[in-house]
Amino acid sequence: MDLTMHSMAQAHPSVSQTIGVILHLEGTTPTLGELRSHVASHLKQEPRLTHYLHGPGLKARWHHDPSPDLTSRVREQHLPSGDEHLSTALTGLVAHPLPDAGPLWDLCLVSGYAPDRYALCLRAHHSTQDGMGLIGTLTALFGTAPTPPTTQPSPRVGAGAYLDTVRGMLAASGTNNVWNDTALPLTGDRDISWAHVPTQRLRQAATARGGDTNDGFLASLSGVLRTWTSQFWPRGTDRPLPAVTMVNLRRAEEHDRPGNYCTFASMPLPCHEPTAENRLDHVIAATRTTKDPTRHQAMRSVMDIVPARAFQALATRLTTPDRATITTSYLAIHRPLRYKQDPVTRIQPFNWLPRNQPASIVACSYNGTTSICFVTDAALPGLNRLPGLFRDAVDELPHSHDDLRLPDQRPHGTGTIPAPALDCDTTAVIDLALIKDILVQQGSLPTAPITAGATQAQAGIDSLAIALLSMTLEDRMGVVITEDELAKAPTVADLVNLVAQRAAPPSDHESLGEQDPHSQADRLHAVPEA
């Protein structure tokens, strides 16, 4: 996919392919020299900062620059006091051109807008970093270096999975005639805005019905677009809106490689469903396919086998006005990030908008908050309302008994970051039935052997099932347990007890400072991604 993105960038240079994240930190603003030294010390360990594609179109090849110029790539912007100046600056940073030679990334230090607060804006070209690659760079620069993911055996893929994958990609690029209104054509001018909501609100609503945080995000987005189309875009009213979701296909051994290892899957948004419950159920059923490891393997095989020229033709077809779709992505970061001793308290993602597309929406969950970025075509009316409509749509999701405040109603605090497990869905009952359901539904294991007294081997729980269990616990409940920890449980009952203990809320006297900083898994996970 990286050659396809590179070729498209050369064919349409006016369409920016810049993706990135804005890190909000609390502490004393570092000097520019300190920040450059910090980045320089990580260049050897982070290939994504030293490699770039060079050459014409699909003939481009990877080049290595071991010492990129940090004078132009690591810079500073000092602002007047006031958060309104930060908002304006961030919008401008997103649109600023990337370096035009060498590795395509930069890092901007933004300061001055508030005492003891500053921001870091990391940007990269989508041909050299996908969403998981960008988060890997973040982790290398601002987190404890994670243990490389364990390589898992590939599931056996039948012909039907390959056929369904190809059909799905072709269906995503089919004619839909939703966004090609000749009276109001898309102009290609971009607007950008953000919403911030509690992750636990999305997670609890979805997990109660068998889904995860990404499902809560997509269901809320469907509610937003249902309201917006009814008021501003009659062509999309009371119908499923065509959309694609980006799926991470990066293998364990590729965790630190530059390049783009994601593809798209068709994910029509159920905007025709009148209730939030129906929309959520519809999304949960639809996303099961994108989470199926067999389908993932089929997608990756198709990506490896199909020539880059064919992918470019498909991407070109997808970006014609009569086939335009909404692009969605979701990322989750479960481990705390910091610059030296200064904690990252919030992360805002941003994405690019392909040509002739109405909107690209990416969500990122971190530290109890999910930030959603809306990149939209400026020709479409009323899109400045999307952040407010998203908050309303989250309120419409099925409620639990918890009374959660929205993130921007919270004080900035002292910079403490709750451990990832504190953000779990404590309303879920951790018992044999839950663990069995995950193993059967996600790991495709037979039900009968999974009994409390069975060993993992007797229950058929292999390394792939353990990996899927670990990922599902993260996605559904924010409970972070490594594969190694899960694999050490002798019996299924011990496995259930381990998960229940880790999901239990900490005692009131336990502060963050008293928790073992190594007790959480040093890894990230994303299902669909930018």
C-alpha positions in Angstrom: 0.0 0.0 0.0 2.9 2.4 0.6 3.8 2.5 -3.2 0.1 3.1 -4.0 0.0 6.0 -1.5 3.3 7.4 -2.8 2.1 7.2 -6.4 -1.2 8.9 -5.6 0.7 11.7 -3.8 2.7 12.4 -6.9 -0.3 12.2 -9.2 -2.3 14.7 -7.0 0.3 16.9 -5.2 -2.4 19.3 -4.0 -4.0 16.5 -1.8 -2.1 16.3 1.4 -1.5 12.8 2.8 -0.3 14.1 6.2 -1.4 12.1 9.3 -0.4 12.7 12.9 -1.2 13.2 16.5 -1.1 16.1 19.0 0.1 15.2 22.4 -1.0 17.4 25.3 1.5 17.4 28.2 1.7 18.9 31.7 5.0 20.1 33.0 7.8 22.6 32.3 8.2 23.3 28.6 11.5 21.8 27.3 13.9 23.9 25.3 14.1 23.2 21.5 17.6 22.0 21.9 16.6 19.5 24.6 13.8 18.2 22.3 16.1 17.8 19.3 18.7 15.9 21.4 15.9 13.6 22.7 14.8 12.8 19.1 18.4 12.4 17.9 19.0 9.8 20.6 16.2 7.6 19.2 17.0 7.8 15.4 19.0 4.5 15.3 16.2 2.6 17.0 13.3 4.1 15.0 13.6 3.3 11.2 10.4 5.2 10.5 12.3 8.5 11.2 15.2 7.6 8.8 13.6 6.0 5.8 11.5 7.4 3.0 10.3 6.4 -0.5 12.2 8.1 -3.4 11.5 7.8 -7.1 8.6 8.0 -9.6 5.3 6.5 -8.7 5.2 2.7 -8.3 8.9 2.5 -9.2 9.9 4.3 -6.0 12.3 2.5 -3.6 13.2 2.9 0.1 16.1 5.2 0.9 17.9 5.5 4.2 19.0 8.8 5.8 20.6 8.0 9.1 20.9 11.7 10.2 18.0 13.7 8.9 18.1 17.4 9.4 16.4 18.0 12.8 16.8 21.8 12.5 13.9 21.8 10.0 12.1 18.8 11.4 12.0 19.6 15.1 10.8 23.2 15.5 8.9 25.4 17.9 5.8 27.7 17.9 5.4 30.0 20.9 1.8 31.3 21.3 0.1 34.1 23.2 -1.7 33.0 26.4 -5.1 31.4 25.9 -6.4 28.0 24.7 -8.1 29.7 21.8 -4.6 30.4 20.3 -3.8 26.7 20.7 -6.8 25.7 18.7 -5.9 28.1 15.9 -2.3 27.0 15.9 -3.1 23.3 15.8 -5.4 23.8 12.8 -2.6 25.6 11.0 -0.1 22.9 11.9 -2.2 20.1 10.4 -2.2 22.0 7.0 1.5 23.0 7.0 3.5 21.2 4.3 5.8 18.4 5.4 9.6 18.6 4.6 10.1 18.3 0.9 13.2 16.2 1.0 14.4 13.2 3.0 12.2 11.4 5.6 8.7 12.8 5.5 8.0 13.7 9.1 8.3 16.6 11.6 7.7 17.4 15.3 6.5 20.8 16.5 6.7 22.0 20.1 3.8 24.3 20.9 4.0 26.4 24.1 3.0 29.7 25.8 -0.7 29.2 25.7 -1.0 28.1 29.4 1.4 27.8 32.4 2.8 24.3 32.9 1.2 23.0 29.7 2.6 22.4 26.2 1.8 20.3 23.2 3.8 18.2 20.7 2.5 17.7 17.2 4.0 14.7 15.4 3.2 14.5 11.7 4.1 12.1 8.9 3.3 11.2 5.3 0.8 8.3 5.0 3.0 6.5 2.5 5.8 6.0 5.1 3.7 5.6 8.3 0.3 4.1 8.8 -1.7 4.6 12.0 0.0 1.8 13.9 3.4 2.9 12.6 2.8 6.4 13.8 1.9 5.1 17.3 5.0 2.9 17.2 7.0 6.1 16.6 5.2 7.7 19.5 6.0 4.8 21.8 9.7 4.8 20.8 10.0 8.6 21.5 7.7 9.0 24.5 7.2 5.6 26.1 9.1 2.6 27.4 10.2 0.6 24.5 7.6 -2.2 24.2 8.5 -5.9 23.9 8.0 -6.8 20.2 4.7 -8.6 19.7 4.9 -12.4 19.7 4.7 -14.0 16.2 1.5 -16.1 16.0 0.8 -19.0 13.7 -1.3 -17.9 10.7 -4.8 -19.3 10.7 -5.8 -21.6 7.8 -7.7 -19.6 5.2 -10.2 -21.2 2.8 -11.0 -20.0 -0.7 -14.3 -18.5 0.6 -12.4 -16.0 2.8 -10.3 -14.8 -0.2 -13.4 -14.5 -2.4 -15.3 -12.6 0.3 -12.3 -10.2 0.8 -12.1 -9.4 -2.9 -15.9 -9.0 -3.2 -15.8 -6.7 -0.2 -13.1 -4.5 -1.7 -15.0 -4.3 -5.0 -18.3 -3.6 -3.2 -16.7 -0.7 -1.3 -15.8 1.0 -4.7 -19.3 0.5 -6.2 -21.4 3.4 -7.4 -23.6 5.0 -4.7 -24.4 8.5 -6.0 -24.6 10.0 -2.5 -22.0 12.7 -2.7 -22.0 13.7 -6.4 -24.6 16.5 -6.2 -23.9 18.7 -9.2 -25.5 21.6 -7.5 -23.0 21.4 -4.6 -19.9 19.6 -5.8 -17.1 18.7 -3.4 -14.3 21.3 -3.8 -11.4 19.5 -2.1 -11.0 22.3 0.4 -10.6 20.8 3.9 -12.1 21.7 7.3 -11.0 20.1 10.5 -12.6 19.8 14.0 -12.5 17.6 17.1 -14.8 16.1 19.7 -13.7 14.5 23.0 -15.8 12.0 24.9 -15.3 9.5 27.7 -13.9 6.2 26.4 -15.7 4.2 29.1 -19.1 5.6 27.8 -18.4 4.2 24.4 -17.0 0.9 25.8 -19.8 0.2 28.3 -22.6 0.7 25.8 -20.9 -1.6 23.3 -19.6 -4.4 25.6 -23.1 -4.8 27.2 -24.2 -5.9 23.7 -21.1 -8.0 22.7 -19.1 -5.2 21.0 -16.1 -3.0 21.8 -15.1 0.6 21.9 -14.7 0.9 18.2 -18.3 -0.3 17.8 -19.5 2.4 20.2 -17.6 4.9 18.1 -19.1 3.8 14.8 -22.6 3.6 16.2 -22.3 7.1 17.5 -20.9 8.3 14.2 -23.9 6.7 12.5 -26.2 8.7 14.8 -24.3 11.9 14.0 -24.7 11.4 10.2 -28.3 10.4 10.5 -29.0 13.8 12.2 -26.8 15.7 9.8 -28.2 14.2 6.6 -31.8 14.9 7.8 -31.0 18.5 8.1 -28.4 19.3 5.4 -28.1 16.4 2.9 -31.3 14.9 1.6 -29.5 12.5 -0.7 -28.2 10.6 2.3 -31.3 10.6 4.4 -32.7 7.4 5.9 -30.3 5.1 4.1 -27.0 3.3 5.1 -24.2 5.6 4.2 -21.3 4.0 2.2 -18.1 4.0 4.3 -14.8 2.1 4.6 -12.9 1.3 7.7 -9.1 1.0 7.7 -7.8 -2.4 9.0 -4.3 -2.9 10.4 -2.5 -5.8 8.7 1.0 -5.3 10.2 2.5 -8.6 11.3 4.4 -9.0 14.5 7.8 -9.1 12.8 7.0 -5.8 11.0 6.2 -3.8 14.1 9.1 -1.3 13.6 9.2 -1.1 9.8 8.3 2.0 7.8 5.5 1.8 5.3 1.8 1.4 5.0 0.4 -2.0 6.2 -3.3 -1.3 6.3 -6.1 -1.9 3.9 -9.8 -0.9 3.7 -12.9 -2.9 4.4 -16.5 -2.0 3.5 -18.4 -0.7 6.6 -21.7 0.9 5.6 -22.9 3.1 8.5 -26.5 2.2 9.6 -27.8 5.8 9.5 -31.2 4.4 8.4 -31.7 2.8 11.9 -34.0 5.0 14.0 -32.6 4.1 17.5 -29.2 4.1 19.0 -29.7 0.5 20.2 -30.4 -0.7 16.6 -27.5 1.2 15.2 -25.1 -0.3 17.8 -26.4 -3.9 17.2 -26.0 -3.4 13.4 -22.4 -2.1 13.8 -21.4 -5.0 16.2 -22.7 -7.5 13.7 -21.0 -5.9 10.8 -17.5 -5.5 12.4 -17.2 -9.1 13.4 -15.9 -9.7 9.9 -13.1 -7.1 10.2 -12.0 -8.7 13.5 -11.9 -12.3 12.3 -8.3 -13.5 12.2 -9.0 -15.6 9.2 -10.3 -12.6 7.3 -7.3 -10.6 8.4 -5.0 -13.3 6.9 -7.0 -13.3 3.7 -6.8 -9.5 3.5 -3.0 -9.5 4.0 -2.5 -12.3 1.5 -4.5 -10.3 -1.1 -2.4 -7.2 -0.3 0.8 -9.1 -0.8 -0.2 -10.9 -4.0 -2.1 -8.2 -5.9 0.2 -5.9 -7.9 0.5 -2.3 -6.7 -0.8 -1.1 -10.0 -4.1 -3.0 -9.4 -4.4 -1.4 -5.9 -3.8 2.0 -7.4 -6.5 1.4 -10.0 -8.9 0.4 -7.2 -8.0 3.4 -5.1 -8.5 5.7 -8.2 -11.9 4.1 -8.7 -12.8 4.6 -5.0 -12.0 8.3 -5.3 -14.4 9.2 -8.1 -17.3 11.4 -7.1 -20.1 8.9 -7.8 -18.3 6.3 -5.7 -17.2 8.5 -2.8 -17.3 7.1 0.7 -16.7 8.2 4.2 -13.4 6.9 5.7 -13.2 5.8 9.3 -10.4 4.7 11.5 -10.0 3.8 15.2 -6.8 3.5 17.4 -6.4 2.7 21.1 -3.3 3.4 23.1 -3.4 1.5 26.5 0.0 2.4 27.9 1.0 5.8 29.3 3.2 8.2 27.3 5.5 11.0 28.6 8.3 13.2 27.7 10.9 12.6 30.4 8.8 13.2 33.6 6.0 15.1 31.9 2.9 13.0 31.3 0.9 13.0 28.1 -2.7 13.6 29.4 -4.6 13.6 26.1 -4.0 12.8 22.4 -5.7 14.3 19.4 -5.4 12.4 16.2 -5.7 13.9 12.7 -6.0 12.3 9.3 -5.9 13.1 5.6 -8.9 13.4 3.2 -8.6 11.5 -0.1 -9.7 13.4 -3.2 -13.4 13.5 -4.0 -14.3 12.2 -0.5 -16.8 13.9 1.8 -15.2 13.1 5.2 -12.5 11.2 7.0 -13.1 10.5 10.7 -10.5 9.0 13.0 -10.8 8.3 16.7 -8.1 7.6 19.2 -8.6 6.4 22.8 -6.1 7.3 25.4 -6.1 7.9 29.2 -9.9 7.6 29.5 -10.7 10.0 26.6 -11.6 9.2 23.0 -10.7 12.1 20.7 -12.4 12.1 17.3 -11.1 14.2 14.4 -13.4 15.2 11.6 -11.7 16.1 8.3 -14.4 17.2 5.9 -14.9 18.8 2.5 -15.6 22.5 3.1 -18.3 22.5 0.4 -20.7 20.4 2.6 -23.1 22.5 4.7 -23.4 22.3 8.5 -20.4 20.1 9.1 -19.2 22.5 11.8 -21.9 20.9 14.0 -20.4 17.4 13.8 -18.4 17.6 17.1 -21.5 18.7 19.0 -23.7 16.1 17.3 -21.2 13.4 18.2 -21.5 14.3 21.9 -25.3 14.1 21.6 -25.0 10.7 19.8 -22.8 9.3 22.6 -25.5 10.5 25.2 -28.1 8.5 23.2 -26.2 5.2 23.5 -27.6 2.7 26.0 -26.7 3.9 29.5 -25.3 2.1 32.5 -25.8 3.4 36.1 -22.5 5.3 35.9 -22.6 9.1 35.8 -19.6 10.1 33.6 -18.6 13.7 33.0 -17.4 14.7 29.5 -13.6 15.2 29.3 -13.7 19.0 28.7 -15.7 19.4 31.9 -12.8 18.0 34.0 -10.1 20.2 35.5 -6.6 19.8 34.0 -5.4 18.1 37.2 -1.9 17.5 38.4 -0.7 15.4 35.5 -1.3 12.0 36.9 -2.3 9.4 34.4 -4.6 6.5 35.5 -3.3 3.1 34.7 -5.1 1.5 31.7 -6.9 -1.0 33.9 -8.6 1.8 35.7 -10.5 2.6 32.5 -12.1 -0.9 32.3 -15.8 -1.7 32.2 -16.2 -2.8 35.8 -19.9 -3.5 35.2 -19.0 -6.6 33.2 -19.2 -9.9 35.0 -15.9 -11.7 34.6 -16.8 -15.4 34.8 -16.3 -18.7 32.9 -19.2 -17.8 30.5 -17.5 -14.5 29.4 -14.1 -16.1 28.8 -15.6 -19.1 27.0 -17.6 -16.8 24.8 -14.5 -14.8 23.8 -12.6 -18.0 23.1 -15.4 -19.5 21.0 -16.4 -16.3 19.2 -13.0 -14.8 18.6 -10.8 -17.9 18.7 -13.1 -20.2 16.9 -12.6 -22.9 19.6 -15.2 -25.7 20.2 -17.3 -25.1 23.3 -17.4 -28.5 25.0 -13.7 -28.8 26.0 -13.7 -25.3 27.7 -14.5 -26.3 31.3 -13.3 -24.8 34.6 -11.1 -27.8 35.5 -9.6 -28.2 32.0 -6.0 -27.3 31.4 -5.4 -24.9 28.5 -4.2 -27.7 26.3 -7.3 -29.8 27.1 -9.5 -26.8 26.3 -7.8 -26.4 23.0 -6.4 -22.9 24.0 -3.3 -22.4 21.8 -1.1 -19.4 21.4 -3.4 -17.8 18.8 -6.4 -18.1 21.1 -4.4 -16.5 23.9 -3.4 -13.6 21.7 -7.0 -13.1 20.6 -8.2 -13.3 24.2 -5.6 -10.6 25.3 -6.6 -8.3 22.4 -10.3 -8.7 23.1 -10.0 -8.0 26.8 -8.2 -4.7 25.8 -10.8 -3.7 23.2 -13.9 -4.6 25.2 -12.9 -3.7 28.7 -9.6 -1.9 28.7 -8.1 -4.8 30.7 -4.4 -5.2 29.7 -2.9 -8.6 30.3 0.0 -9.9 28.2 -0.1 -13.1 26.3 2.7 -14.5 28.5 0.7 -13.8 31.7 -2.5 -15.5 30.3 -0.5 -18.5 29.0 0.9 -19.2 32.5 -2.6 -19.9 34.0 -2.7 -23.7 34.5 -6.4 -24.2 34.1 -9.4 -22.4 32.6 -10.5 -21.6 36.1 -7.2 -20.0 36.8 -7.5 -18.0 33.6 -10.9 -16.7 34.6 -9.5 -15.7 38.1 -6.6 -13.9 36.6 -8.8 -11.8 34.4 -11.2 -11.1 37.2 -8.4 -10.0 39.5 -6.9 -7.7 36.9 -10.3 -6.2 36.0 -11.2 -5.4 39.7 -10.9 -1.7 40.6 -7.9 -0.9 42.8 -8.5 -0.1 46.5 -9.2 3.4 47.4 -5.8 3.9 49.1 -3.8 2.9 46.0 -2.5 5.9 44.1 -0.8 5.9 40.8 2.5 6.5 42.5 2.1 3.3 44.4 1.4 1.2 41.4 4.2 -0.8 39.7 5.0 1.0 36.5 5.8 -2.3 34.9 2.6 -4.1 35.8 0.8 -3.0 32.6 1.5 -4.6 29.2 4.0 -2.6 27.1 2.1 -2.9 23.9 -0.5 -1.2 21.8 -3.4 -2.6 19.9 -5.6 -1.3 17.2 -8.3 -2.9 15.2 -9.3 -0.6 12.3 -6.8 2.2 12.1 -5.7 5.3 10.3 
